[in-house]
């Protein structure tokens, strides 16, 4: 064995050790900082909005018997909340990762709060109930059924109030923003594009739309949607951004108004989960399914799927940087809100500075998509879709394999550090007939950006094959 072969393993193991030590120290400090910010934002919300807001740092389950005559419940060990739809109360799932993110500091603080709560319950008398619910989720649901004048101000003090972020408020239609490119004559096929986390429809419209051939544009109606809470779509503060809400908004904004009876789906990252759920809900309508970097982490036996997925997506490591960013966004409710205040609330400033520095030589669609959201939208979508839907993924994949007859194609960047390549092979293990294509020297974003011409042609071939 040569000298280089001996040195390489040494540096590799040393690097891992340093990453472990530095990660422990950094995230311990972040645990403390987030704990402090919890109280800082409570005071800030109180002074700015004259009301003390709840958050997910408080006890994860407390008994709720009724509110305004409505019963609010959640099954034991699996969080469910009630929502009001067409004057009917229905059960809806939320992810337990919203309020259960283990750390030494959170465990100590929650145990002390629980101890105090038990004393209060004993004094007030035991409330017999087989159901419990997260108090913060209940509070948000209460805002939905309360007098509109008493709801959270929209936007809140910590959110952007520009025309782009609030334009939907002036419309009587509570629908998503959809960028449509359709033939002048009869539409032969429909294609639905679903973007990933903290992105927007521009991820597709600024890359693929200009690069489709004239033949494709004469046949296909292209529909790229801004998901609920992102881009130019509504960003309600009383929403929990659950899987049901996202799907219903896509149906209400795309399938119904455009009379879409059959369609191809192209989805990226988080959008892949919504794509699978939509395909399972409309199995006869989907003509092809193209998934880019699907976040599927099969949980080992005995592991809770949502918690396992959270640890895989956000591993609490300082390196690589994309993992550090994901960990801050996923583990820290108040730190991530701080980031949103600095970036999303001031997206007009960052857009201006980017154009000034680059002298407007580059298009800023990625920056626009990254910054146009609110903390409520990002926080709940991340947990309720990527983490919370983990328990449903196996069922979705089995349903797609057994029920859908369309082709399934999966693309993954070889250098993707956020969603590893193994996720695509995990999907293939559940859907053996799917085709996995690993793109060399491409990561989570450059799987599309930078190879848009090539990818546009590949999509056209997929759609053409599906139409035969």
N, C-alpha and C positions, 0 to 999 in steps of 0.2 A: 504494500500500500504506500503511495506517494505521500509527500509532505502535505500537499494541497488537500488530499482526501482525508488526512488526519485533522487539519486545521478547520475545514468547513463544518464538521459536526460540532466542534468546540464553539465556534462563533454562533452557530444556530441555537445550541442549547443555552449559551450565555445570553443571546438576544431574547429568548423566551423567558428566561429567569428575570431579566431586567424589565421586560414588559409586564410580568406578573407582579413584581414588587412595586413598580411605578403605578400600575393600575390600581393596586390595593390602596396606596397612599392617596392618589388623586380622587378616587371614588369615595373614600372615607371622608375627605374634605368636602366633596360635593354633597354627600349625605347630610353633613352638618349645615352646609349653605342652604340646601333646599328646605331643611327644617326651619331655619331662620326666616327664609323668604316666605314660608307659609304664613307666618304671623305678620310679616311686612305687608303682604298683599291683602290680608284680612283688614288691616287698618286702612290701607289705601282704598280698597273697595268701599269700606264704610264711609270714609270721608268724601269720596268721589260720587258714590251712588246712594249714600244714606241708608245702607243696609249691610249687615254682616253676612257675607256669602260663605257657604259651606264648600268644602273641597274633599278630595278622596284620601286625605291624610288621616281623617277621623275614623272612628271605629267602622270596620267594613260592613257590619250588619247590626241593625237595630230594629226593634219591633215597630211596625207602623200599622195601626188598626184602621184608620180612615182619614180622609181629607175631603172636606166639603161633601160628605156623604158617599164618597167613592172609596172602595176597598183597594188598597195598594199592597200587593203581596209579592213574595219571591220564594221559590222552592229552596229547601235546605240544600246547601253545598253547591247549588247551581243558580247563579243570580238571574232572576227574571224580574222585569218591571212591567207595569201596566201602562199602556198608552191609549189615547183616545182617538179612534178612527171612525168617522161616520156615526158618532154617538154610541159606539160600542167599545167596551174595555176589552183589550186583548193582552195576552202574555207576550212579552218580548225579551229575548235574551241579551244580556250585556256580559262583557268579559270580566272575570274576577281579577285580571291583571290591572284593571283600573284602580283597585284599592288594595291589592295584595302584591307588593313588590318587596320581597324580603331584604332587609338590611338591619344591621345591629341597632342603629339609632331608631328606625321606624318600629322595630319590635319592642324596644323599651318604652317609647312614647305611647304606642297603642295599648300596651299592657296596662300602663298606668291609667289611661283613659277608660279602658274596659273595666278596671277595678272600681273606678269612681261611678261608672254607669250602673254596675251591679248594685252598689250601695243605694243609689237613687231608686232603682227598680224595687228593691226590698222595702224601702220606705213607702213607695207609692202603691205597693201591692203587685203581686205577680200578674202579668197579662198573659193569658193562655192563648198561644197561637202557634200553628205549625208552619208559619211562613215568616220570613224576614226579608228585608230589602236594604240595599245601600242607601243611606240617607241623602247623599249628594245626587244620586240618580232620581230619587223621589222628588227632591227639590226642583230639579229641572223639569220633571213631568208636571209638577204642580204649576210651574210657570205656563205650561201649555193650556191647562184648563182654567187658569185664573183669569181675572179681568185683564184684557189686553193693556189697559192703562197701568197695571201693576207689574208688567213683565220687565225683564231685563231691558235697559235702554239698548237700542240697536242703532248704531254700533255702541259697544261699551267703551269706557274711557281708554281702555288698553288696546282697542282695535282701530283700524284705519277707517276714516270717514270720507274717503275720496269718492268721486262719482262712479268709478269702476266697482268699488267694493259695496256701494249702497244703491246702485241704479235699479237693482231688482226690487227694492222696497217700494218704488213708485208704481210698479205694475200690479195689476189684480191677479195675474197668473203667477202662481208659485211654481215655476218650472225652471229647469236647468238651462244654461246657455249651451246651444248646439251650433257648431259651425258646419254648414251644409255646402257641399259642392255637388251639384247634380246636373245630368245631361239636359240639354234644351228640349229634347224630345222625350219619348216614353222611357221610363226607368225600367231596366231589365233586372238589376240586382241591387241590393242594399249592403253596405258595409258599415259596421259600428266599431268605432275606435274608442277604447277605454284606457285612459292614462293611469299612471302609478301614483304613489304617495307624494304629496306636496309638488304636484305638477299641474298641467292643464292641457286643454285640447291643442294648444300651440305646439306641444311635443310632436304631434302628428301633422298639423296643418302647415307648419313652417318647414317641415322636413320632407314628408311624403307627398302631400297634395301637389306641390309644383313638379314632382318627378314622375307622376303616373303618365303613361302614354295617352295619346289622343284617343286611341281605341278603348282604353279602360275608362276614360272620362266620358265616353259616349255611351257606356253601358251601365256603369256603377254610380249609384248615389252614395256619396261619402258623408258619413255622419260622425263627427268627432265631438264628444261631450265633455264639458267641465263638470266633474263630479260635485255633488252637494258639499258646499263649504270651501270650494276651490275655484280659482280663476274668476270668471265673471258670473258664476252661479250663486244662488242664495247662500247665505252664511248665518242661519238662525242660531241664536244663543240658547234656545230652549230645546234644541235637538240633541239626541244622544248619538247620532250618526251611526246607527246600527245597520246591519246587512239589509234588513227589511226596508229601512228608509232609503238607502242607496238604490236598491232594486226598484222600488216603487217610483222613485223620481226618474230613473232611466225609462221606465215604461211610460210614465205620464208625459215625459218630455220628448221622447224619441219614437217609441213603438206606436203609441196611440195617435199623436197628432200627424205623423207622417204616414200613417196607415201601413206600417211595416209588417208584412206577413211572413217573410223569410229574409234571412240576413246572414252575412259572414261576420265573424267577430275577430278583431285584432286587439290584444290586451297586453299591457306591460306591468310587471311586478304586482303591486297590490291589485291592480285592475284584473289580473288573472283570476283572483278569487271571485270577484264580481262576475266575470265572464263565465266561470264554471257554474255559479249559482243561477245565472240567467239562462244558461244552456239547459240546465236541469229543469228549470221552470217552463221553458219553451222548447222542448226537445225536437218537435217536428218542424220548427222554424229555422234552426241553425244549419247552415249549409257547409260551413267550415269553421274551424276553431284554431286560431294561431295565438300561441302564448309565448311571451318573452319574459324570461327569468321568473318563472312561477315560484312563489315562496311556500314550498311544501316541505315541512319537516315532520316526518312520521314520529310520533312520540313512542319511546320504549314502553314496554309493559309496566304498569304501575305509575307512570308519569302522567301528570295532568297536562293535556295537550296545549292549552293556552300558556301556561307557565313555561313549558318546555320550549315552545316557539319563541316566547319573549327572550329567553336566555340565548337562543341561537341567533336571533336577529340582532339583539342588543346584548353582547357578551360582557359588558362592563370592562372593556379593554381600551387603553389609550392608543393602541396601534393595531391595525391600520386606522387612519383618521376617519374613514367613513364609518367604521364600527364605533369609534368614539362618539361621533355625531349621532348615530342611531341610538346609542346607549343613553346619551343625555336626553334625547327626545322621548325615549320610551320609559325610563326609570324615574325621571324627575318632573313632576307636574309643574312646579313653580320655576325651576330653572328653564324649562322649555317655554314657559310663558314669558320669561324674561327675554329669551331669544326672539320670540314672536314680537314682543314690543320693540326690540331694537331693529329687527329686520322687516317683518311683515307690516307693522304699523307705519314704518317709514319707507315703504317700497318705492314711493315716488322719488325720494331722495337718492336711494341706491341706483335706481334706473337712470336718473340724471347724471350721477357721478360716473357710472359705467360708460355712458355715451360720451361724457366729457373727456374721460381718460383715453378712450379708444378713438375719439374724434368721430364717433358714429360709424366706425369702419366695420363693426360687427353687429349682428342682430341680437337683441337681448331677450328673445322669447323664453330661454331657459330661466333667466333671472326673474322675468315677469311671472312665470308659472311657479317658481320656487317661493316667491314672496307673497303672492295673492291668496292668502288664507287667514284664518283666525286661529288662536290657540285652542278654542273649544272644538273647532272642526278637526284640526290636526290631531289633538290629543285623543279624542274619542274615536276617530276613524282608524288611527294606528292601533289602538287597543281592541276595538270592537270588530274590526275587519281582519287585520293580519293575525292578531293573537286570538281573539274570540272565535273566529271562524275555523280555527285549527281542528277543533273536534268534529266539524262537519266535512272537512276536506276528503276524508276517505270515502264517506258516503257519496259525495259529489262525483269523485273520480270513478267509483264503481258504477254509478248511474250513467255517467258519460260513456263508459266502456260497454255497458249492457244495453243502453237504450238508444243513444245517438248513433246514427249511421254515417255521419260525416267524417271527413279526414281531420286529424288533430296533428298539428305541427308545432314543435317546441324549439325556440331559439334561445341560446344562452351564450353570453360572452365568456371566453376562456379565462379572462382576468377579472371577473366580477368578484369583488371583495365583500359586497353586501349580501347578496344571495348566491351562495356557492353553487357550482355546476351540479353537485350531487342532487340538488333539489329537482332539476329537470329529469335526472335519471330516476329519482323517486317517483315522479309522475309517470314515467314510462313503465315502471314496475307495476303500477295499478292499471295502466292503459297500454298493454303490450303492442297494440297496432299503431300507436302514436310514433311520429318521426322526430327524433332529437337531432338538432344541428348545432354543433359547438362552433362558434365563430372565433377564430384565433386572434389574439392581440386586441380583443375588445372587452370593455367592461360593462357595468350596469347601464350607462348612458350611451356609450359609443356603439352599443349593439344596434342603435338606429342612427344617432347623430354622427355624421362623418361617412356613413355608408348608405345614405338614404336612397341613392339611385339604384344601387344593387338590391337593396331590400324591397324597393318598390316593384322591381321586376320579379323578384321572388314571390311577392304577394300576388301579383297578377297571374303567375303560373299556378299558384294554389287555387285561386278563384276559378281560373279557366278549367282546371282539372275537376273541380267540384261540380261544375255546370255540365259536364259531359254525361 
